[in-house]
C-alpha cells in the first residue's frame, strides 16, 4: 500500500484537523496558545456526561478478547455502526475501475458500499460447502486489474458460517503476497455457541500490514439503533477513514459514546446472557423445524439460521417460498436471493422472537408443509405472547 488512495488525493486534509494538529504540537512544545479558532463551548462537559476514552475502551476489549494490542490513537476509530464504517472506508480507498472481491451471499453493504464508491465488484462464492480459499485464488487469478481489496465476514451474515485462525492465516499470507487489502466484518464476534469463540483476523502476525476489522456493539450488547461501532487495524487505512469522516460527521452523540464505554468497560455477564438467549432460541427453532419435516443445519454462531428451501419447493425459488411462508403460515423470513445469486435455494431465519413465538412459528410451518395451511385457522389459533419465554 505505497500509493495514495484516489479519493484521498482529491480530498485535502480537513483544515480544522490541520489547525488542531498545529495547536497540539505548539502546546507540546510548551507554548501558551490562546485558542480562538474553533466554535466550541469552553466550559467542561458535565461530569455525568463525560467519557473516559471510547477508543481506549475498544483497544482494551481487543486486548482481553483477542490478545491484540492496538494503539487507540492510530489504530482505532469510532464509527456510527460497522455498516457506516465500511461504506465510508470504501469511499476513502476506492478509485473508479478498482476491483473488490466480495463474498456471495453477503450482507448487502459489503457489495453495495463499493458499488456506490465506483468499484467493480467480483463475487466470491461462500458457504459451508464451498472451498472459499480456492474460490478466492481463482478470483484473483482471473481479475484484471488485480483486486484492490477483499471483504470477509465471519461469523457470516447470512450463512452463519464460522472459520478458525488457520483460515485467517492463509488469507493474510495470500493477500500480502498479492498486495490485497482485507476488510473483516466481525459484527457477530460474541454471538457464538458451543464454546467456540470466533477469532479476529488481527490475531494473525502481519495482518495489521493489510487489514482493518469492523466491530459493532449492536449484536454484542443488544444496542441495535444506537449506531456505534469501531474500525481497528492498519493505521493508514484508519487514517483514510478518519479523513473522510472528518468531512461527514463529528462523531456519535456523546451520551451514546458514554453508554458504549460503559458497555465495554463494565460487567460482561450480559454478553453471556445474550448469547445464551440466542442459543436457546436456536435450539427451539432447529428442533421445531425438524419436527415439522424441515431439518436445517444447526448454526454455530450469529443470530441467524441459513436454511435450505425444502426440496418440494426448491423449483419455485427462495423469494416465492418466502412469500408462501408469509401468506400460508404467517411467518416472515428473508429469501436467500436477496443476499446475492449464490444465496438462491436458501432462506435466512432470524432468532429475533422469543421461544414461545418461535414454537408458534414452527407449528405454523408444520401445518403449512403438511398441507394443513388454512390461513384462517392459523390466525384463529395464533396467540401473541409478548415478552414470554425469551
C-alpha positions in Angstrom: 0.0 0.0 0.0 2.6 2.5 -1.2 0.4 4.9 -3.3 -2.1 7.4 -2.0 -5.8 6.4 -2.4 -7.6 8.0 -5.3 -10.2 9.9 -3.3 -7.8 10.8 -0.5 -5.6 12.6 -3.1 -8.7 14.6 -4.1 -9.8 15.3 -0.5 -7.3 17.7 1.2 -6.9 17.4 4.9 -9.8 18.9 6.7 -8.5 22.4 7.6 -9.6 22.3 11.2 -7.8 18.9 11.6 -4.6 20.5 10.4 -5.0 23.5 12.7 -5.7 21.3 15.7 -2.5 19.3 14.9 -0.5 22.5 14.9 -2.1 23.6 18.2 -1.3 20.3 19.8 2.3 20.5 18.5 2.8 24.0 19.8 1.3 23.2 23.2 3.5 20.1 23.4 6.5 22.4 22.9 5.4 24.4 25.9 3.8 27.4 24.1 0.8 29.2 25.6 -1.7 29.0 22.8 -4.8 31.1 23.2 -7.4 29.1 21.1 -9.9 31.4 19.5 -10.2 29.3 16.4 -12.9 26.6 17.0 -16.5 27.3 17.6 -16.7 25.0 20.6 -18.0 25.9 24.1 -15.2 26.5 26.6 -17.0 25.0 29.6 -16.3 21.4 30.6 -18.8 18.7 29.8 -20.9 17.9 32.9 -19.3 15.0 34.9 -22.2 12.7 34.4 -21.9 13.0 30.6 -18.2 12.9 30.0 -16.4 9.8 28.7 -13.1 8.4 29.7 -12.0 7.3 26.3 -14.1 5.2 24.0 -11.2 4.3 21.7 -9.2 3.1 24.7 -12.1 1.0 25.8 -12.2 -0.6 22.3 -8.5 -1.3 22.5 -8.9 -2.8 25.9 -11.6 -5.1 24.5 -9.3 -6.3 21.8 -6.5 -6.9 24.3 -8.6 -9.1 26.6 -10.7 -10.9 24.0 -8.1 -11.5 21.2 -4.8 -10.7 22.9 -4.3 -8.0 20.2 -2.6 -4.8 21.4 -3.9 -1.7 19.5 -2.8 2.0 19.6 -6.0 3.8 20.4 -4.8 7.0 18.7 -3.7 5.4 15.4 -5.3 2.1 15.0 -8.8 2.6 16.4 -11.6 4.8 15.1 -15.2 5.1 16.3 -17.8 4.6 13.6 -21.6 5.1 13.5 -22.0 1.4 13.4 -19.9 -1.1 11.4 -22.1 -0.5 8.3 -21.2 3.2 8.2 -17.6 2.5 8.8 -17.3 0.0 5.9 -19.2 2.3 3.5 -17.1 5.3 4.3 -13.8 3.3 4.1 -15.0 2.2 0.6 -15.3 5.8 -0.3 -11.9 6.5 1.1 -9.9 3.9 -0.7 -11.7 3.2 -4.0 -11.0 4.7 -7.4 -13.2 4.2 -10.5 -12.4 0.8 -12.0 -11.0 -0.8 -8.9 -11.9 -4.4 -8.4 -13.1 -5.5 -5.0 -13.7 -9.1 -4.0 -16.9 -9.6 -2.1 -18.4 -12.9 -0.7 -21.7 -14.0 -2.2 -24.2 -14.4 -0.5 -23.4 -11.4 1.7 -24.8 -8.6 3.8 -25.7 -6.0 1.1 -23.4 -3.2 2.3 -20.4 -5.4 1.7 -21.0 -5.2 -2.0 -23.0 -2.0 -2.5 -20.7 0.1 -0.3 -18.1 -0.4 -3.0 -20.5 -0.2 -5.9 -21.6 3.2 -4.7 -18.0 4.2 -4.4 -17.4 3.3 -8.1 -15.7 0.0 -7.8 -16.3 -3.1 -9.9 -17.3 -6.0 -7.6 -16.3 -9.6 -8.2 -18.3 -12.1 -6.3 -16.6 -15.0 -4.5 -18.9 -17.9 -3.6 -19.1 -18.6 0.1 -20.9 -21.1 2.2 -20.4 -24.2 4.4 -19.9 -26.5 1.4 -17.7 -24.0 -0.6 -13.9 -24.0 -0.8 -13.6 -20.3 -0.2 -9.9 -20.1 -0.3 -9.9 -22.0 -3.6 -12.5 -19.6 -5.0 -10.5 -16.6 -3.7 -7.4 -17.8 -5.5 -9.4 -18.3 -8.7 -10.9 -14.9 -8.5 -7.5 -13.2 -8.1 -6.0 -15.2 -10.9 -8.8 -14.1 -13.3 -9.1 -10.4 -12.2 -7.8 -7.7 -14.4 -6.7 -5.3 -13.0 -5.6 -7.0 -9.8 -8.1 -6.7 -6.9 -7.7 -3.7 -4.5 -9.4 -5.4 -1.6 -11.5 -8.3 -0.3 -14.3 -8.2 2.2 -14.6 -11.0 4.8 -17.5 -11.6 7.2 -17.2 -14.5 9.7 -19.3 -15.4 11.6 -21.2 -14.8 8.4 -24.4 -13.0 7.7 -26.5 -14.6 6.2 -24.9 -18.1 6.2 -23.8 -18.3 9.9 -20.6 -19.9 8.7 -17.6 -19.7 11.0 -13.8 -20.0 10.4 -10.8 -20.6 12.5 -7.5 -18.8 12.9 -5.7 -21.0 10.4 -8.2 -19.8 7.8 -7.3 -16.2 8.5 -3.6 -17.1 8.4 -3.9 -18.5 4.9 -5.9 -15.4 3.8 -3.4 -13.0 5.3 -0.4 -14.8 3.7 -2.2 -14.9 0.3 -3.3 -11.3 0.4 0.1 -10.0 1.5 1.6 -11.7 -1.5 -0.9 -10.1 -3.8 -1.0 -6.7 -2.1 -4.7 -7.0 -1.4 -6.4 -5.0 1.4 -8.5 -7.1 3.8 -11.7 -5.7 5.3 -13.0 -8.0 8.0 -16.6 -7.6 9.4 -16.6 -9.1 12.9 -20.1 -7.9 13.9 -21.0 -11.3 15.4 -17.9 -11.9 17.4 -19.8 -12.5 20.6 -22.8 -14.4 19.3 -21.4 -17.9 19.2 -22.4 -21.3 20.6 -20.7 -24.5 21.9 -17.7 -22.7 23.4 -16.1 -21.8 20.0 -15.2 -18.1 20.2 -14.6 -16.7 16.7 -11.1 -15.3 16.2 -10.1 -11.9 14.9 -8.0 -11.7 11.7 -5.7 -9.3 13.6 -4.5 -12.2 15.7 -2.5 -13.3 12.7 1.0 -12.0 12.7 1.4 -9.4 9.9 -2.3 -8.9 9.4 -2.1 -5.3 10.5 0.0 -4.6 7.4 -3.0 -5.0 5.2 -6.2 -5.5 7.3 -8.9 -3.4 9.0 -11.6 -5.0 11.1 -15.1 -3.7 11.8 -17.0 -4.4 15.0 -20.3 -3.3 16.3 -22.0 -3.1 19.7 -25.4 -3.7 18.1 -25.3 -7.5 18.5 -22.9 -7.9 21.4 -24.8 -5.7 23.8 -28.3 -5.6 22.1 -27.6 -1.9 21.1 -29.1 -2.0 17.6 -30.2 1.5 16.7 -27.6 3.2 18.9 -25.3 3.2 15.9 -21.9 2.7 17.5 -19.1 0.6 16.4 -15.4 0.6 15.5 -12.8 0.1 12.8 -9.4 -1.1 14.0 -6.2 -2.2 12.5 -3.9 -0.8 9.8 -3.0 2.8 10.7 -3.0 4.0 7.1 -6.5 2.7 6.4 -7.8 4.1 9.7 -6.3 7.5 8.8 -8.0 7.3 5.4 -11.4 6.6 7.1 -10.8 9.4 9.6 -10.1 11.8 6.7 -13.5 11.0 5.1 -15.4 11.0 8.4 -13.9 14.4 9.3 -15.9 15.9 6.4 -19.1 14.0 7.2 -19.6 13.9 10.9 -18.3 15.0 14.3 -18.7 11.5 15.8 -21.5 9.8 17.7 -23.8 11.6 20.1 -21.9 11.9 23.3 -24.3 10.0 25.6 -24.2 7.1 23.2 -20.4 7.1 23.5 -20.8 7.2 27.2 -23.1 4.1 27.0 -20.7 2.3 24.7 -17.8 3.0 27.0 -19.8 1.7 29.9 -20.7 -1.4 27.9 -17.1 -2.2 27.0 -15.6 -1.4 30.4 -18.4 -2.6 32.6 -19.5 -6.1 33.7 -19.6 -8.6 30.8 -22.1 -11.0 32.3 -24.7 -9.5 29.9 -22.8 -10.9 26.9 -23.1 -14.4 28.3 -26.8 -13.9 29.0 -27.5 -12.6 25.5 -25.5 -15.4 23.9 -27.5 -18.0 25.9 -30.7 -16.4 24.9 -29.9 -16.9 21.2 -28.6 -20.4 21.8 -31.9 -21.4 23.5 -33.8 -19.8 20.6 -31.7 -21.6 18.1 -32.4 -24.9 19.7 -36.1 -24.3 19.7 -36.1 -23.3 16.1 -33.9 -26.2 14.9 -35.9 -28.8 16.9 -39.3 -27.4 15.9 -38.4 -27.3 12.2 -37.1 -30.9 12.4 -40.4 -32.0 13.8 -42.1 -30.1 11.1 -40.3 -32.1 8.5 -37.8 -29.4 7.6 -34.5 -30.3 9.1 -32.0 -27.5 8.9 -28.3 -27.1 9.8 -27.6 -26.0 13.3 -25.8 -22.7 13.2 -22.6 -22.4 15.3 -22.8 -18.6 15.6 -24.8 -15.4 14.7 -28.4 -14.8 15.3 -29.5 -16.5 12.1 -30.2 -19.9 10.6 -29.3 -20.5 6.9 -32.0 -22.9 5.9 -32.1 -24.8 2.6 -35.5 -24.4 0.9 -37.4 -27.8 1.3 -37.0 -30.0 -1.7 -40.7 -29.8 -2.7 -40.4 -26.0 -3.0 -36.9 -25.7 -4.4 -38.0 -25.1 -8.0 -40.1 -22.1 -7.2 -37.1 -20.3 -5.6 -36.4 -18.6 -2.3 -38.4 -15.5 -2.9 -41.6 -17.4 -3.9 -41.1 -19.8 -1.0 -40.7 -16.9 1.4 -43.9 -15.4 0.1 -45.7 -18.7 0.7 -44.5 -18.9 4.3 -45.8 -15.4 4.9 -49.2 -16.0 3.2 -49.8 -19.5 4.4 -48.0 -19.8 7.7 -47.8 -16.2 8.9 -44.0 -16.5 9.2 -41.7 -14.0 7.6 -38.2 -15.0 6.6 -35.6 -13.4 4.2 -35.2 -15.0 0.8 -31.6 -16.1 0.2 -31.5 -14.5 -3.2 -31.7 -11.1 -1.5 -28.1 -11.6 -0.4 -26.8 -12.5 -3.9 -27.4 -15.0 -6.6 -25.4 -17.7 -4.7 -28.0 -17.3 -1.9 -30.7 -18.8 -4.1 -32.1 -22.0 -2.6 -31.9 -20.8 1.0 -33.8 -18.6 3.4 -32.4 -16.7 6.3 -34.3 -17.2 9.6 -33.5 -14.6 12.3 -33.7 -15.6 16.0 -35.4 -12.3 16.9 -38.5 -13.6 18.6 -38.9 -15.3 22.0 -39.1 -19.1 22.3 -42.8 -19.1 22.6 -43.2 -17.2 19.3 -40.6 -19.5 17.6 -42.6 -22.5 18.7 -45.7 -21.0 17.3 -43.8 -20.3 14.0 -42.6 -23.9 13.7 -46.2 -25.1 14.4 -47.5 -22.9 11.7 -44.8 -24.1 9.3 -45.5 -27.7 10.1 -49.2 -27.1 9.3 -48.2 -25.5 6.0 -45.8 -28.2 5.0 -48.2 -30.9 5.8 -50.9 -29.4 3.7 -53.0 -28.1 6.6 -52.4 -24.5 5.6 -55.8 -22.9 6.2 -54.8 -19.3 6.9 -58.0 -18.5 8.7 -57.4 -21.4 11.0 -53.9 -20.4 11.6 -55.0 -16.9 12.6 -57.6 -18.2 15.0 -55.0 -20.4 16.7 -52.3 -17.7 16.9 -51.5 -16.3 20.3 -49.2 -13.4 20.7 -47.2 -14.0 23.8 -45.3 -10.7 24.1 -42.3 -11.0 26.5 -42.9 -14.6 27.5 -40.2 -17.2 27.5 -37.4 -15.4 25.7 
